[in-house]
Amino acid sequence: VFNSTELKDIEYVRSLYCNKLEFLRFDSSVGTFVGFTELGVKNAARLNKDQRLLAAAKAQRGKYCQPNVGNWYKTALTKSAPPTVRLRSTTPLSSHHPAMLVCSVYDFYPKQI
């Protein structure tokens, strides 16, 4: 997760999923493994006891993210796509209002806009 090329603004997140359910996550802003299920909590406790593994996970932000963020920044954060806007009037099914204006926006990037 990043919003600039500065290491202080980069967050390294590694999530593990099973059957589409996140059960374990390492987040560099927290600095430890966090479990979200019974299995995840047990594994987080085990992994957080291993200081060498914890140090390696913390180092990933500088080792993996920092050398690559410049490329990601150029290809992702500097790009945009104009939206397609559709404006229409409709009659609500169960409302006291005679009409409702609906604005739909599609196909834009980045999606956080």
C-alpha positions in Angstrom: 0.0 0.0 0.0 1.6 3.3 -1.0 0.8 6.9 -1.9 4.3 8.2 -2.7 7.7 6.8 -3.4 9.0 7.5 0.1 9.6 4.4 2.3 7.9 6.1 5.3 4.7 6.2 3.2 4.8 2.5 2.2 2.9 -0.2 4.0 3.8 -3.8 3.4 0.8 -6.2 3.9 0.9 -9.9 3.3 -2.4 -11.8 3.8 -3.1 -15.5 3.8 -6.5 -16.9 2.7 -8.2 -20.2 2.9 -11.6 -20.7 1.1 -11.8 -17.0 0.3 -11.4 -16.1 4.0 -8.5 -14.1 5.3 -7.1 -16.0 8.3 -3.6 -14.4 8.8 -2.0 -11.1 8.0 1.3 -9.4 8.4 1.1 -5.6 8.3 4.3 -3.5 8.5 2.4 -0.7 10.3 1.5 -3.1 13.1 4.8 -5.0 13.0 3.3 -8.4 13.9 1.2 -11.2 12.5 -2.5 -10.9 13.3 -4.9 -13.8 13.1 -8.6 -13.5 12.1 -9.8 -17.0 12.6 -9.0 -19.6 15.3 -6.4 -21.1 13.0 -5.0 -17.7 12.2 -4.7 -16.7 15.8 -2.8 -19.8 16.7 -0.4 -19.3 13.8 0.0 -15.6 14.5 1.0 -16.5 18.1 3.5 -19.1 16.8 5.0 -16.8 14.1 5.3 -13.8 16.5 7.5 -15.8 18.8 10.0 -16.4 16.1 12.1 -13.2 16.2 14.1 -14.1 13.1 10.9 -14.6 11.0 9.4 -11.4 12.4 12.5 -9.4 11.5 12.5 -10.9 8.0 8.8 -9.9 7.6 9.5 -6.4 8.8 12.4 -6.1 6.4 10.2 -6.9 3.4 9.0 -3.3 3.2 12.5 -2.0 2.5 13.6 -5.1 0.5 10.6 -5.7 -1.7 8.6 -2.5 -1.8 11.2 0.2 -1.9 13.0 -1.0 -5.1 9.7 -1.5 -6.9 7.5 1.4 -5.8 9.0 3.8 -8.4 7.8 1.5 -11.2 4.3 1.0 -9.5 4.1 4.8 -9.0 4.8 5.5 -12.6 2.4 2.9 -13.9 -0.5 3.2 -11.4 -0.7 6.5 -9.5 0.0 8.7 -12.5 -2.6 7.1 -14.7 -6.3 8.0 -14.9 -9.3 7.2 -17.0 -12.2 9.6 -17.5 -15.6 8.2 -16.3 -18.6 7.4 -18.3 -21.6 9.1 -16.7 -25.2 8.2 -17.1 -27.9 10.5 -15.7 -31.6 9.4 -15.7 -34.9 10.1 -14.1 -36.9 7.3 -12.6 -40.1 6.9 -10.5 -39.4 5.3 -7.1 -41.5 2.2 -6.4 -42.3 2.9 -2.8 -41.8 6.6 -2.1 -43.8 9.8 -1.7 -41.6 11.5 -4.2 -42.8 11.7 -7.8 -39.4 11.3 -9.3 -35.8 10.4 -8.5 -32.6 11.4 -10.3 -30.0 8.6 -10.6 -26.4 9.3 -11.5 -24.3 6.3 -12.4 -20.5 6.5 -13.1 -18.6 3.7 -14.8 -15.1 2.8 -16.1 -12.9 5.2 -14.2 -9.5 4.9 -12.7 -8.4 5.0 -10.0 -11.5 3.6 -8.4 -11.0 5.6 -5.1 -12.2 8.7 -6.9 
